[in-house]
Amino acid sequence: MSSDDPIYELNYVSANRFYVEMDSSLSASFSECSGLDVQVDKETYFEGGVNEQQRIFLKQAKFGDLTLKRGITDDLTFWNWINSVLQPGKAERRNINILVFNQAGETMQAWTLIGAIPVGWKTPSLQASGNSVAIEELTLAYEGLKVVAKSGGGGPQTGIKRDNTGYFSASNS
């Protein structure tokens, strides 16, 4: 490698340095965040006489459900949100930011879940003989995903509205 070659440094993120923004005024702390994924459906076509190739046509994207876990506290934010879904006409969608940091504490990426809504809430089994921390879980479904590198998520939004096409705008997050 000569001195004129650019040097690329990779700045890795460790899996234990993340923060979830749920409300502008809430600083929620979570012990685990799992299930953040996107899968693009595809259709494969085989063209007659072309045996060495296939044609791939992309279809819609599917987003997996995200599960957040934390120790149970006196903060009822999870329950209040899932409870709003149980009330007819009261379901509230939110844009949720998941921020990951490097070892220096710098924001490396912000993942924004667009139009997130709770679809599950679970508490642990309670055992008189147990001594582990009681963990509650919130499962979120979301309609879209935006990823931004090296900056914060810009603050989550509550009470977001659909545009005239029926979708949540990624630019509102």
ABEGO torsion letter per residue (X at the ends): XBAABBBBBBBBBBAABBBBBABAABBBBBABBBGBBBBBBBBBBBBBGBAABBBBBBBBBBBBBBBBBBBBBABAAAAAAAAAAABBGABBBBBBBBBBBBAAGBBABBBBBBGBBBABBBBBBBBAABABBBBBBBBBBBABBBBBBGBBAGEBBBGBBBBAAGBBBAAAX
